[in-house]
């Protein structure tokens, strides 16, 4: 099962890995508060992190 992480644009925080369903619920909550977010899969995030080292 893929896990997803949310990156908030306001404080650059990264959420712990969660299911797609949980991530969608969180994205909707942030959207209601006017917070821009990015959704990435955990695997994609790890690939990006390692490629920047």
Phi, psi and omega in degrees: 000132177288143173248149183235152179231146180250130176251121180274139180279338184285316182237008177060021179283154179239127182286161171292157178300141181213168178290163179300319180299313179298319182297318180297319178298315179297318179301319179295321178297313179297320180299319179297330180272358179079022181263125176283141182221161173235138178250124177228150174285153180301318180297318179297317179299315180296321178297318179294317182298314182288330181285342180271358182269000000 
